[in-house]
Amino acid sequence: MQTGKRLPSWLVKKMGQPSRIHSVKSVLRSRNLHTVCESARCPNIGECFSKPTATFMILGNVCTRQCGFCSVEKSVQPLTIDYLEPQNIALTAKEMGLRHVVITSVTRDDLKDFGAGQFALTIKAIKDTILSISVEVLTPDFKGDNACLKIVMDERPDIFNHNLETVPSLYKIVRPQADYRQSLKVLEMAKDMSFGTITKSGIMVGLGETRDEVKEVLRDLKSAGCDAVTIGQYLRPTKNNLEVKEYIHPDIFKEYEEYGKEIGLKYVYAGPFVRSSYNAELLTAS
């Protein structure tokens, strides 16, 4: 186990090209767009913006939930919906020359459809604007509402992603307003509704979970019909977020990856810097 303020050698990350990062940010700001890369303080932002790739975050950058791991701004009064957002994302993706687009959002428990309609409009705008592109959505749980999920799935995203984030025993501190079984059910429903859509989920480690608990989550995801799983190291984004309990050695990530494949998961991507959307385009090519 390695803990404390000093990062182990395997968690030292090189920055990307400053000029390229600035260029991507300029394009995003010109159309009033947000990315989870910036709002969640992702350690891969330099690399991804230099490629360029980005995960667009719709429905504003203010979340209605109080997850302990996340640095996105939180409020019971989030931003109003920008109805130009779907087309602006499509135009930006075209300008950036993207071949794979990831769309996520803050959780919007204040909305009647929990934001499902904006997801659907964004998928449609992208596919109408760029014919040869794959679209991945990383959605909240929509409070388990089948009808809201169907709104998204009817637009046939290439990949549907909903993250479990952590093991069941840690939900009260990591995802206090969510339910583990409900999130599994969302993935099951998405698979049942899909037209060849890849279903995907992800968790963070280093929050105090055990290896057996991680493997139990992998078994649960396999039972839910999940195709792909990502596992990455939790890194504390701000002093207001949960502390890191353990820096997980790369060998353990390899163990998780091998176990997931042994039990029949089609795709398992595990490593210290792995995030839900990191190198996401590789899944569509595999």
N, C-alpha and C positions, 0 to 999 in steps of 0.2 A: 504493500500500500504506500502511495505517495500523496501526502497532503501538504497544506501550507501555502504561503504566498508565492513561493518560487515554482515556476512551471518546470516540469521535467523536459528533457531535451526533445522528446518526440512531440511536444506541443509548441515548439517555436515555429512561427509561421512567417514566411517572407511576404512582403508587400508586393502588390502588382505595379504596373506602370502608372505613375501619378498622372501623366497627361491623359491616358486612356480613361482612368477613373473619373477625372474631371469632365471629360467629354461626355461620358454616359450620364453623369449627374446633371449636366447642363441640359441634355435632351429630356430627361425626366422632369426637371423643374419647369421647362418651357411648356409642358402640357399638364402641369399640376398633378403629376403621378407620384405614387409612393412605392417603395420596395420594402419587402421584409428584410432584405439585406441590410438596409440602413436602420430601419426602425427597431429591429431585434439585435443590432450590433453584431452581426455575423462575422466570425473571424476569417471567413473565406471571401469577404467582399472585394479585397484587392485583386485576388486571382480571378474571380468571376467577372468583375467589371472590366478586367483587362482582356477577356476572351473575344467579344463581350457576351455575357449572359446575365440575366436578372430575373428575380421572382417578383412579379408585380403584385402589390397588395391593394385590393379594391375596398370600397366602402369606407375610405378614410384611414387615418392612422391612430384612431382612438378606440380602445376596446371596452366592452361592457363587463368583462370578467377580470378576476383578480388572481391570475395564475402566478405562483411563486417564482417560476423560472424566467418569466418573460419581461423584457424591458419596454415593451410597447406601452404608450401612454394609456391610462385607464380612467374612465369616467362613466357615470350613468347617463350623461348627455353627450353622445358621440357626434361626429360631424354629419351634416346633411348629405344625402346621396347626390353624387355628381353624375347626371345622366349622360354627359358627354364622355365619361370615363371609358366605357367599352370601346368606342371608336378611337379614342386617343391612344389607348393601349395597342389596338390593332395597327394604327399608323406608326407608332413608335417601334413596335416589333418589326414592321416592314423596313423602317429606316435603319434599324440596327442589323438587319440581315439575319434575323433569328430563324432557325429551323425548328426549334422546340421552345415553347413558351409555358412557363409555370405561373398559374394564377392562384393566389391565396387571399385571405382577408382577415381582418379583425373579426372577433365574434360580435354579432349584432343581435343580441337578445331583445333589443328594443323594437325590432322590425317584425311585422306580421309574418313574413316569409323567411325571417332570419337571414336575409340577404341572398337567398337562392336565386331570385330573379335576376339580380345583377351578375351573378356567376353565369347564368344562362346567356344573357345578352352579351357578355364579354367573350364567351366561347364562340358564339355565332359571329360576332364582329371580326374576330381573328380569322376564323375559317373562311369567311366571305372575302376578306382582304388578301389573305395569303393562302393560295390553294395547297401548296406542298408544305404543310406545317403540321406538327403534332402539338396537341394542347394537353397539358396536365393541370388538374385542379387539386388544390390542397384546402379542403373545406373544414369549417367547424362542424359540430355535431348536429346542428339544426334542431337541437333538443330531441333528437330521435324521430322527428316528424317525417313520415314516409312520403307524404305529398310534396314537401319541400325538396326532399332529396330527388324525387322524380323529375322536378323542374330542371335540375342540373343534369341528370342522367339522360334526359330526352334530347339534349344537345350533343350527346355522344362524345364526351371527352375521351381522348386516347388513354389517359391514365387518371384514375380517381384515387386520391390520397386523403386519408384522414388519420392523423397521428394519435396513438394511444399515449405517447409522451413518456410514460413511466410504468412501473409495476403497480398492481392494485393496492398494496399496503401503503404506498406513498401518495395516493390520490388526495388525501385530506390536506396535505401541505403543498403538493405540486399543482394539482388541478381541483381545488376545493368546490368548484361549481359544476364539475363534470362527473360522469359516472362511467366506470370502466366497462361494465357490461353493455351499457347503452352505446358506447363507442364501437365495441365489437359488433353490435347489432347493425350499426350504420354501415360497416364494411360488408356484412352479410347481405344487407338489402341492396347495396350498390352492385354487388356481384350478381344478385338475382335479376336486377334491372338492366344489366349491361348488355351491350351488343359487341362483345369482344373487347370491352374495356379492361385494361390491366388495373387491378386493385392493389393498393399499396398502403403501408403504414410505417411509422417510425417511433423509436424510443430514444431517450437519453440515458446514459449511465454515469455513475459517479455521484449519485444523490443519496446513496445509502442502501441500495438494493443488493440482494445476494445473487450469485450466479444461478442458483436454482430458480429464483424468481424470474430472471431474464429468460431462462429456457422455458419456463411455464408460459410466459407471454408469447414466445415463439410458437409453442404448441397451440395456444388459443388462437393465434392469427392463422395458423394452418387450418384449424377446424372451422374458422370463419370464412374460408375460401380466399384468403389473401394471397396474392401472387408474389409480392415484393415487400421486403422489409429493410429499413435503414436503421443502423445503430451507431450513435456517436457520443463523444464525451460531452457532458454538460460543463459549460464554462460560465461562470458568474458574470453577467453583463454589467451589472452595477452593484453598489454596496447595499442597495435596497432589495436585492433578489436573494434567493436561497444560496447558502454557502455550498461550495464543492466539498463533498465528504471524502472523495477519493479520486485520484488520477489513475485511470484504468490503463494498464500496460497493453501495448499493441498485440502481444501474444494472446491476451484474453479476448480481444476483439476477433482475432483469427479463430479462436475456439468457438465463439458465438456464431460466426459466419459458417464454419464447418458444421456445427450442430444444426443450424437452420436448414442447410442443404440436405443433411442426413435425414431429417424428418419430412422432406418433400417440398419445402418452399422453393419456388422456381428461381427466385433471385434474392440474395442476401448481400447487402453492402454494409460492412462494418469497419470502423476505424476511428481514430481520435477526432479527425476533422470532418467526418461524414455528417451531413445534415440532410433533411428531407429532400431538398432541391439541389444539392450539390452534385454536379455531373449528372443531372436528371436525364439529360438527353441520351445517355448511354443505354438506358433501359429500353427505349424504343428501337435501338439498333441491335439489341441482343436477341 
